[in-house]
Amino acid sequence: MQAKTPKESLTILTDMVLPGETNPLNNLFGGELLARMDRAASIAARRHSRRIVVTASVNHVAFSRAVPLGSVVTVEAKVSRAFKTSIEVFIDVWIEDRESGKKTKANEGIYTFVAVDETGRPIAVPELVPETDLEKERFAAALRRKQLSLLLAGKMKPNEASELKALFE
């Protein structure tokens, strides 16, 4: 199986916030944004694995800025790390100023998917080779997040979490 780069999975979804998608403050519903992020991230994971993928977890979501009615929203998803059968995808959400066209980062998230075969059993995925400094940072952080998750779930012993231990040495 040939390794892939993050840019091969890049998925960009752009859409406008409509009245039926907003809360009483005329901002995009958080759940609507999560669904858009999940769609983009699942496409990125599928592009990386070329397999059926299922959402395993939403590891992190930061709602840093409200997304007002009428905004043009761009969701960018890219694989940040691939493990044996799982794929971590980092999502950046941008809003575009109506007049200047300037894009501002509004939100971000990290989702994990598992590649499966036609019967729903996990299947191996290609390795990921990060290229840019940001991709390398996200790649390294993904292993720490995975170890922390396994540790909290009781599936890894503290002395086995080498990447986490390195943070405290």
PAVEXMAR-290192 format. One record per residue (C-alpha): x, y, z; residue number from 1; residue in one letter. Coordinates in Angstrom, 3 decimals. Layout:
! PAVEXMAR-290192
<r><xx>X</xx><yy>Y</yy><zz>Z</zz><num>NUM</num><residu>A</residu></r>
...
//
This chain:
! PAVEXMAR-290192
<r><xx>0.000</xx><yy>0.000</yy><zz>0.000</zz><num>1</num><residu>M</residu></r>
<r><xx>1.549</xx><yy>3.296</yy><zz>-1.101</zz><num>2</num><residu>Q</residu></r>
<r><xx>1.829</xx><yy>6.167</yy><zz>1.397</zz><num>3</num><residu>A</residu></r>
<r><xx>-0.053</xx><yy>9.375</yy><zz>0.645</zz><num>4</num><residu>K</residu></r>
<r><xx>0.358</xx><yy>13.042</yy><zz>1.464</zz><num>5</num><residu>T</residu></r>
<r><xx>-2.213</xx><yy>15.223</yy><zz>3.253</zz><num>6</num><residu>P</residu></r>
<r><xx>-2.826</xx><yy>17.323</yy><zz>0.127</zz><num>7</num><residu>K</residu></r>
<r><xx>-4.176</xx><yy>14.220</yy><zz>-1.638</zz><num>8</num><residu>E</residu></r>
<r><xx>-7.073</xx><yy>14.160</yy><zz>0.827</zz><num>9</num><residu>S</residu></r>
<r><xx>-7.822</xx><yy>17.902</yy><zz>0.835</zz><num>10</num><residu>L</residu></r>
<r><xx>-11.551</xx><yy>18.503</yy><zz>0.701</zz><num>11</num><residu>T</residu></r>
<r><xx>-13.083</xx><yy>21.966</yy><zz>0.485</zz><num>12</num><residu>I</residu></r>
<r><xx>-16.817</xx><yy>22.557</yy><zz>0.891</zz><num>13</num><residu>L</residu></r>
<r><xx>-18.155</xx><yy>26.087</yy><zz>0.455</zz><num>14</num><residu>T</residu></r>
<r><xx>-21.744</xx><yy>27.072</yy><zz>1.146</zz><num>15</num><residu>D</residu></r>
<r><xx>-23.877</xx><yy>29.948</yy><zz>2.373</zz><num>16</num><residu>M</residu></r>
<r><xx>-25.696</xx><yy>30.120</yy><zz>5.719</zz><num>17</num><residu>V</residu></r>
<r><xx>-29.447</xx><yy>30.224</yy><zz>5.034</zz><num>18</num><residu>L</residu></r>
<r><xx>-32.281</xx><yy>31.319</yy><zz>7.392</zz><num>19</num><residu>P</residu></r>
<r><xx>-33.473</xx><yy>27.754</yy><zz>8.112</zz><num>20</num><residu>G</residu></r>
<r><xx>-30.001</xx><yy>26.840</yy><zz>9.411</zz><num>21</num><residu>E</residu></r>
<r><xx>-29.772</xx><yy>29.517</yy><zz>12.088</zz><num>22</num><residu>T</residu></r>
<r><xx>-30.613</xx><yy>29.891</yy><zz>15.761</zz><num>23</num><residu>N</residu></r>
<r><xx>-32.636</xx><yy>32.788</yy><zz>17.286</zz><num>24</num><residu>P</residu></r>
<r><xx>-29.484</xx><yy>34.960</yy><zz>17.189</zz><num>25</num><residu>L</residu></r>
<r><xx>-29.269</xx><yy>34.450</yy><zz>13.404</zz><num>26</num><residu>N</residu></r>
<r><xx>-26.075</xx><yy>32.403</yy><zz>13.678</zz><num>27</num><residu>N</residu></r>
<r><xx>-25.492</xx><yy>28.983</yy><zz>12.140</zz><num>28</num><residu>L</residu></r>
<r><xx>-26.659</xx><yy>26.145</yy><zz>14.403</zz><num>29</num><residu>F</residu></r>
<r><xx>-23.684</xx><yy>24.306</yy><zz>15.928</zz><num>30</num><residu>G</residu></r>
<r><xx>-25.177</xx><yy>20.981</yy><zz>14.854</zz><num>31</num><residu>G</residu></r>
<r><xx>-25.437</xx><yy>22.174</yy><zz>11.261</zz><num>32</num><residu>E</residu></r>
<r><xx>-21.770</xx><yy>23.147</yy><zz>11.313</zz><num>33</num><residu>L</residu></r>
<r><xx>-20.833</xx><yy>19.773</yy><zz>12.839</zz><num>34</num><residu>L</residu></r>
<r><xx>-22.691</xx><yy>17.987</yy><zz>10.020</zz><num>35</num><residu>A</residu></r>
<r><xx>-20.852</xx><yy>20.032</yy><zz>7.382</zz><num>36</num><residu>R</residu></r>
<r><xx>-17.549</xx><yy>19.274</yy><zz>9.097</zz><num>37</num><residu>M</residu></r>
<r><xx>-18.385</xx><yy>15.546</yy><zz>9.267</zz><num>38</num><residu>D</residu></r>
<r><xx>-19.226</xx><yy>15.456</yy><zz>5.548</zz><num>39</num><residu>R</residu></r>
<r><xx>-15.996</xx><yy>17.181</yy><zz>4.517</zz><num>40</num><residu>A</residu></r>
<r><xx>-13.894</xx><yy>15.073</yy><zz>6.899</zz><num>41</num><residu>A</residu></r>
<r><xx>-15.463</xx><yy>11.821</yy><zz>5.701</zz><num>42</num><residu>S</residu></r>
<r><xx>-14.660</xx><yy>12.718</yy><zz>2.093</zz><num>43</num><residu>I</residu></r>
<r><xx>-11.045</xx><yy>13.475</yy><zz>3.078</zz><num>44</num><residu>A</residu></r>
<r><xx>-10.758</xx><yy>10.149</yy><zz>4.929</zz><num>45</num><residu>A</residu></r>
<r><xx>-12.259</xx><yy>8.294</yy><zz>1.981</zz><num>46</num><residu>R</residu></r>
<r><xx>-9.868</xx><yy>9.997</yy><zz>-0.440</zz><num>47</num><residu>R</residu></r>
<r><xx>-6.969</xx><yy>8.853</yy><zz>1.714</zz><num>48</num><residu>H</residu></r>
<r><xx>-8.117</xx><yy>5.268</yy><zz>2.211</zz><num>49</num><residu>S</residu></r>
<r><xx>-10.198</xx><yy>4.704</yy><zz>-0.946</zz><num>50</num><residu>R</residu></r>
<r><xx>-12.449</xx><yy>2.692</yy><zz>1.356</zz><num>51</num><residu>R</residu></r>
<r><xx>-15.767</xx><yy>3.095</yy><zz>3.108</zz><num>52</num><residu>I</residu></r>
<r><xx>-15.163</xx><yy>5.133</yy><zz>6.262</zz><num>53</num><residu>V</residu></r>
<r><xx>-17.262</xx><yy>5.547</yy><zz>9.375</zz><num>54</num><residu>V</residu></r>
<r><xx>-17.005</xx><yy>8.289</yy><zz>11.970</zz><num>55</num><residu>T</residu></r>
<r><xx>-15.387</xx><yy>6.811</yy><zz>15.086</zz><num>56</num><residu>A</residu></r>
<r><xx>-15.129</xx><yy>9.969</yy><zz>17.186</zz><num>57</num><residu>S</residu></r>
<r><xx>-15.287</xx><yy>13.714</yy><zz>17.250</zz><num>58</num><residu>V</residu></r>
<r><xx>-12.107</xx><yy>14.360</yy><zz>19.196</zz><num>59</num><residu>N</residu></r>
<r><xx>-12.222</xx><yy>18.118</yy><zz>19.369</zz><num>60</num><residu>H</residu></r>
<r><xx>-14.399</xx><yy>20.985</yy><zz>18.190</zz><num>61</num><residu>V</residu></r>
<r><xx>-13.788</xx><yy>24.645</yy><zz>18.932</zz><num>62</num><residu>A</residu></r>
<r><xx>-16.576</xx><yy>27.114</yy><zz>18.218</zz><num>63</num><residu>F</residu></r>
<r><xx>-14.399</xx><yy>30.223</yy><zz>18.321</zz><num>64</num><residu>S</residu></r>
<r><xx>-16.615</xx><yy>32.560</yy><zz>16.315</zz><num>65</num><residu>R</residu></r>
<r><xx>-20.273</xx><yy>32.699</yy><zz>15.470</zz><num>66</num><residu>A</residu></r>
<r><xx>-21.145</xx><yy>32.173</yy><zz>11.818</zz><num>67</num><residu>V</residu></r>
<r><xx>-23.801</xx><yy>34.767</yy><zz>10.922</zz><num>68</num><residu>P</residu></r>
<r><xx>-26.755</xx><yy>34.380</yy><zz>8.563</zz><num>69</num><residu>L</residu></r>
<r><xx>-25.701</xx><yy>35.009</yy><zz>4.968</zz><num>70</num><residu>G</residu></r>
<r><xx>-22.046</xx><yy>34.158</yy><zz>5.588</zz><num>71</num><residu>S</residu></r>
<r><xx>-20.071</xx><yy>32.223</yy><zz>3.035</zz><num>72</num><residu>V</residu></r>
<r><xx>-18.580</xx><yy>29.311</yy><zz>4.988</zz><num>73</num><residu>V</residu></r>
<r><xx>-15.671</xx><yy>27.203</yy><zz>3.780</zz><num>74</num><residu>T</residu></r>
<r><xx>-14.894</xx><yy>23.907</yy><zz>5.482</zz><num>75</num><residu>V</residu></r>
<r><xx>-11.415</xx><yy>22.547</yy><zz>4.716</zz><num>76</num><residu>E</residu></r>
<r><xx>-10.618</xx><yy>18.988</yy><zz>5.771</zz><num>77</num><residu>A</residu></r>
<r><xx>-7.316</xx><yy>17.177</yy><zz>5.406</zz><num>78</num><residu>K</residu></r>
<r><xx>-5.965</xx><yy>13.928</yy><zz>6.849</zz><num>79</num><residu>V</residu></r>
<r><xx>-3.547</xx><yy>14.711</yy><zz>9.679</zz><num>80</num><residu>S</residu></r>
<r><xx>-2.486</xx><yy>11.127</yy><zz>10.490</zz><num>81</num><residu>R</residu></r>
<r><xx>-3.266</xx><yy>7.563</yy><zz>9.516</zz><num>82</num><residu>A</residu></r>
<r><xx>-2.861</xx><yy>4.663</yy><zz>11.906</zz><num>83</num><residu>F</residu></r>
<r><xx>-3.474</xx><yy>0.965</yy><zz>11.202</zz><num>84</num><residu>K</residu></r>
<r><xx>-7.179</xx><yy>1.239</yy><zz>10.330</zz><num>85</num><residu>T</residu></r>
<r><xx>-8.050</xx><yy>4.707</yy><zz>11.627</zz><num>86</num><residu>S</residu></r>
<r><xx>-7.627</xx><yy>8.101</yy><zz>10.055</zz><num>87</num><residu>I</residu></r>
<r><xx>-7.514</xx><yy>11.413</yy><zz>11.901</zz><num>88</num><residu>E</residu></r>
<r><xx>-8.819</xx><yy>14.405</yy><zz>9.952</zz><num>89</num><residu>V</residu></r>
<r><xx>-8.224</xx><yy>18.036</yy><zz>10.922</zz><num>90</num><residu>F</residu></r>
<r><xx>-10.924</xx><yy>20.482</yy><zz>9.861</zz><num>91</num><residu>I</residu></r>
<r><xx>-10.585</xx><yy>24.272</yy><zz>9.545</zz><num>92</num><residu>D</residu></r>
<r><xx>-13.701</xx><yy>26.416</yy><zz>9.136</zz><num>93</num><residu>V</residu></r>
<r><xx>-13.427</xx><yy>29.833</yy><zz>7.498</zz><num>94</num><residu>W</residu></r>
<r><xx>-15.939</xx><yy>32.640</yy><zz>7.070</zz><num>95</num><residu>I</residu></r>
<r><xx>-15.621</xx><yy>35.133</yy><zz>4.270</zz><num>96</num><residu>E</residu></r>
<r><xx>-16.199</xx><yy>38.855</yy><zz>4.742</zz><num>97</num><residu>D</residu></r>
<r><xx>-19.036</xx><yy>39.905</yy><zz>2.439</zz><num>98</num><residu>R</residu></r>
<r><xx>-17.360</xx><yy>43.113</yy><zz>1.294</zz><num>99</num><residu>E</residu></r>
<r><xx>-13.598</xx><yy>42.479</yy><zz>1.310</zz><num>100</num><residu>S</residu></r>
<r><xx>-13.630</xx><yy>38.735</yy><zz>0.607</zz><num>101</num><residu>G</residu></r>
<r><xx>-11.084</xx><yy>38.263</yy><zz>3.405</zz><num>102</num><residu>K</residu></r>
<r><xx>-11.303</xx><yy>34.838</yy><zz>5.059</zz><num>103</num><residu>K</residu></r>
<r><xx>-11.154</xx><yy>34.504</yy><zz>8.854</zz><num>104</num><residu>T</residu></r>
<r><xx>-10.786</xx><yy>31.233</yy><zz>10.735</zz><num>105</num><residu>K</residu></r>
<r><xx>-13.963</xx><yy>30.709</yy><zz>12.732</zz><num>106</num><residu>A</residu></r>
<r><xx>-13.772</xx><yy>27.138</yy><zz>14.009</zz><num>107</num><residu>N</residu></r>
<r><xx>-11.791</xx><yy>23.917</yy><zz>13.894</zz><num>108</num><residu>E</residu></r>
<r><xx>-12.270</xx><yy>20.285</yy><zz>14.683</zz><num>109</num><residu>G</residu></r>
<r><xx>-10.600</xx><yy>16.902</yy><zz>14.707</zz><num>110</num><residu>I</residu></r>
<r><xx>-12.535</xx><yy>13.808</yy><zz>13.704</zz><num>111</num><residu>Y</residu></r>
<r><xx>-11.425</xx><yy>10.177</yy><zz>13.598</zz><num>112</num><residu>T</residu></r>
<r><xx>-12.691</xx><yy>7.671</yy><zz>11.049</zz><num>113</num><residu>F</residu></r>
<r><xx>-12.189</xx><yy>3.939</yy><zz>10.654</zz><num>114</num><residu>V</residu></r>
<r><xx>-11.892</xx><yy>2.400</yy><zz>7.205</zz><num>115</num><residu>A</residu></r>
<r><xx>-14.053</xx><yy>-0.696</yy><zz>6.788</zz><num>116</num><residu>V</residu></r>
<r><xx>-14.682</xx><yy>-3.352</yy><zz>4.175</zz><num>117</num><residu>D</residu></r>
<r><xx>-18.108</xx><yy>-4.192</yy><zz>2.733</zz><num>118</num><residu>E</residu></r>
<r><xx>-18.975</xx><yy>-6.231</yy><zz>5.830</zz><num>119</num><residu>T</residu></r>
<r><xx>-18.102</xx><yy>-3.416</yy><zz>8.231</zz><num>120</num><residu>G</residu></r>
<r><xx>-14.808</xx><yy>-4.904</yy><zz>9.444</zz><num>121</num><residu>R</residu></r>
<r><xx>-11.847</xx><yy>-2.518</yy><zz>9.929</zz><num>122</num><residu>P</residu></r>
<r><xx>-9.324</xx><yy>-2.585</yy><zz>7.100</zz><num>123</num><residu>I</residu></r>
<r><xx>-5.752</xx><yy>-1.276</yy><zz>6.792</zz><num>124</num><residu>A</residu></r>
<r><xx>-5.152</xx><yy>2.224</yy><zz>5.410</zz><num>125</num><residu>V</residu></r>
<r><xx>-2.100</xx><yy>3.794</yy><zz>3.727</zz><num>126</num><residu>P</residu></r>
<r><xx>0.479</xx><yy>5.660</yy><zz>5.792</zz><num>127</num><residu>E</residu></r>
<r><xx>0.532</xx><yy>9.450</yy><zz>5.696</zz><num>128</num><residu>L</residu></r>
<r><xx>3.642</xx><yy>11.461</yy><zz>4.869</zz><num>129</num><residu>V</residu></r>
<r><xx>3.275</xx><yy>15.075</yy><zz>6.030</zz><num>130</num><residu>P</residu></r>
<r><xx>5.048</xx><yy>17.730</yy><zz>3.954</zz><num>131</num><residu>E</residu></r>
<r><xx>4.510</xx><yy>21.227</yy><zz>5.399</zz><num>132</num><residu>T</residu></r>
<r><xx>5.441</xx><yy>22.420</yy><zz>8.888</zz><num>133</num><residu>D</residu></r>
<r><xx>1.758</xx><yy>22.613</yy><zz>9.866</zz><num>134</num><residu>L</residu></r>
<r><xx>1.129</xx><yy>19.082</yy><zz>8.559</zz><num>135</num><residu>E</residu></r>
<r><xx>4.132</xx><yy>17.820</yy><zz>10.538</zz><num>136</num><residu>K</residu></r>
<r><xx>2.863</xx><yy>19.525</yy><zz>13.727</zz><num>137</num><residu>E</residu></r>
<r><xx>-0.617</xx><yy>18.043</yy><zz>13.313</zz><num>138</num><residu>R</residu></r>
<r><xx>0.880</xx><yy>14.624</yy><zz>12.483</zz><num>139</num><residu>F</residu></r>
<r><xx>2.939</xx><yy>14.573</yy><zz>15.717</zz><num>140</num><residu>A</residu></r>
<r><xx>0.057</xx><yy>15.862</yy><zz>17.826</zz><num>141</num><residu>A</residu></r>
<r><xx>-2.228</xx><yy>13.133</yy><zz>16.460</zz><num>142</num><residu>A</residu></r>
<r><xx>-0.118</xx><yy>10.429</yy><zz>18.107</zz><num>143</num><residu>L</residu></r>
<r><xx>-0.298</xx><yy>12.234</yy><zz>21.464</zz><num>144</num><residu>R</residu></r>
<r><xx>-4.082</xx><yy>12.550</yy><zz>21.119</zz><num>145</num><residu>R</residu></r>
<r><xx>-4.380</xx><yy>8.855</yy><zz>20.267</zz><num>146</num><residu>K</residu></r>
<r><xx>-2.230</xx><yy>7.816</yy><zz>23.235</zz><num>147</num><residu>Q</residu></r>
<r><xx>-4.240</xx><yy>10.044</yy><zz>25.577</zz><num>148</num><residu>L</residu></r>
<r><xx>-7.489</xx><yy>8.569</yy><zz>24.285</zz><num>149</num><residu>S</residu></r>
<r><xx>-6.210</xx><yy>4.992</yy><zz>24.735</zz><num>150</num><residu>L</residu></r>
<r><xx>-4.904</xx><yy>5.842</yy><zz>28.206</zz><num>151</num><residu>L</residu></r>
<r><xx>-8.230</xx><yy>7.339</yy><zz>29.313</zz><num>152</num><residu>L</residu></r>
<r><xx>-10.106</xx><yy>4.340</yy><zz>27.898</zz><num>153</num><residu>A</residu></r>
<r><xx>-7.882</xx><yy>1.954</yy><zz>29.863</zz><num>154</num><residu>G</residu></r>
<r><xx>-6.506</xx><yy>0.420</yy><zz>26.654</zz><num>155</num><residu>K</residu></r>
<r><xx>-2.942</xx><yy>1.622</yy><zz>27.268</zz><num>156</num><residu>M</residu></r>
<r><xx>-0.797</xx><yy>1.673</yy><zz>30.387</zz><num>157</num><residu>K</residu></r>
<r><xx>0.712</xx><yy>5.027</yy><zz>31.416</zz><num>158</num><residu>P</residu></r>
<r><xx>4.272</xx><yy>3.735</yy><zz>31.005</zz><num>159</num><residu>N</residu></r>
<r><xx>3.482</xx><yy>2.792</yy><zz>27.378</zz><num>160</num><residu>E</residu></r>
<r><xx>2.407</xx><yy>6.336</yy><zz>26.414</zz><num>161</num><residu>A</residu></r>
<r><xx>5.865</xx><yy>7.400</yy><zz>25.242</zz><num>162</num><residu>S</residu></r>
<r><xx>4.714</xx><yy>10.530</yy><zz>23.404</zz><num>163</num><residu>E</residu></r>
<r><xx>2.799</xx><yy>11.782</yy><zz>26.447</zz><num>164</num><residu>L</residu></r>
<r><xx>5.671</xx><yy>11.041</yy><zz>28.828</zz><num>165</num><residu>K</residu></r>
<r><xx>7.997</xx><yy>13.060</yy><zz>26.587</zz><num>166</num><residu>A</residu></r>
<r><xx>5.855</xx><yy>16.145</yy><zz>27.223</zz><num>167</num><residu>L</residu></r>
<r><xx>6.677</xx><yy>16.016</yy><zz>30.941</zz><num>168</num><residu>F</residu></r>
<r><xx>10.372</xx><yy>15.171</yy><zz>30.777</zz><num>169</num><residu>E</residu></r>
//
